[in-house]
């Protein structure tokens, strides 16, 4: 069973930056399109960004130009660089297969991002 472990969240002021990490227990980034998701309090989980095995990236309109997704297949790690953060980015962030992939691994615990002054 593949395990996904998210980390790197925290409290940041508006306009600040964070870099989230997703560590996988197996070499899944060679095989699956992967993505980042987030869930704000009282809202459904939403897709944020995706990356193909060939490193083609896509983003939700709400984060385009501010977030960057990337992977290191050898290190079995995926990142989400988040810049120009706004309060609306406050959520628990998760990684899993991309929204275009039906199969989902077990969800990790996520990492909390809070944007507040």
C-alpha positions in Angstrom: 0.0 0.0 0.0 1.5 3.3 -1.1 1.7 5.9 1.6 1.7 9.6 1.0 3.0 12.0 3.6 2.5 15.8 3.2 4.5 18.3 5.1 5.7 21.9 5.0 2.5 23.7 6.1 2.4 26.5 8.7 1.2 30.0 9.5 2.2 32.7 7.0 1.3 36.3 6.5 -0.5 37.4 3.4 2.0 37.8 0.5 4.3 35.2 2.0 5.5 31.9 0.7 5.5 28.2 1.7 6.8 25.1 0.0 4.8 21.9 0.6 6.3 18.4 0.2 4.7 15.1 -0.6 6.8 12.1 0.1 5.7 8.8 -1.4 6.7 5.3 -0.2 7.0 4.0 -3.8 8.2 5.3 -7.2 4.7 6.4 -8.3 5.7 9.6 -10.0 7.0 7.5 -13.0 3.6 5.9 -13.4 0.8 8.4 -12.4 -0.2 11.9 -13.0 -0.2 13.5 -9.6 -1.9 16.4 -8.0 -2.3 18.7 -5.0 -5.7 19.2 -3.4 -6.9 21.4 -0.6 -9.9 21.5 1.8 -10.9 24.6 3.6 -13.2 24.4 6.7 -16.7 23.7 5.7 -15.9 23.2 2.1 -15.3 20.2 -0.2 -11.9 19.1 -1.2 -10.8 20.9 -4.4 -8.1 20.2 -6.9 -5.3 22.8 -6.9 -2.6 21.6 -9.4 -1.5 18.6 -11.4 1.6 17.3 -13.1 2.0 14.6 -15.7 4.7 12.0 -15.8 6.3 14.2 -18.5 6.2 17.2 -16.2 3.4 19.0 -17.9 1.6 21.1 -15.3 -1.9 22.5 -14.9 -3.4 24.7 -12.3 -6.7 25.8 -10.9 -7.5 29.4 -11.9 -7.4 30.5 -8.3 -3.7 29.7 -8.0 -2.4 30.1 -11.5 0.7 32.3 -11.5 1.2 31.9 -7.8 1.7 28.2 -7.2 4.2 25.9 -8.9 4.0 22.1 -8.8 7.1 19.9 -9.4 8.4 16.4 -8.8 11.7 14.6 -8.3 11.0 11.1 -9.4 14.2 9.7 -8.1 13.6 11.1 -4.6 9.9 10.1 -4.8 8.9 13.6 -3.8 6.5 16.2 -5.1 6.4 19.8 -4.1 4.0 22.7 -4.2 5.7 26.1 -4.1 3.2 28.6 -3.0 3.9 32.3 -3.4 1.8 35.5 -2.9 -0.4 33.7 -0.5 -3.8 35.1 0.4 -6.2 34.2 3.2 -8.4 32.3 0.8 -5.5 29.8 0.4 -6.0 28.7 4.0 -6.8 25.0 4.0 -5.4 21.5 4.6 -3.4 20.5 1.6 -3.2 16.9 0.3 -1.4 15.1 -2.5 -2.8 12.2 -4.5 -3.2 11.2 -8.1 -4.4 14.0 -10.4 -8.0 14.8 -10.8 -7.9 13.1 -14.3 -7.0 9.8 -12.7 -9.8 7.7 -11.3 -7.6 5.6 -9.0 -6.7 7.3 -5.7 -4.2 6.2 -3.1 -5.2 6.3 0.5 -5.3 10.0 1.5 -2.6 11.2 3.9 -3.1 13.4 6.9 -2.5 16.5 4.9 -0.6 19.6 6.0 -2.3 22.7 7.4 -1.7 26.1 5.7 -3.0 29.2 7.4 -2.6 32.6 5.8 -3.3 35.3 8.3 -1.9 38.6 9.6 
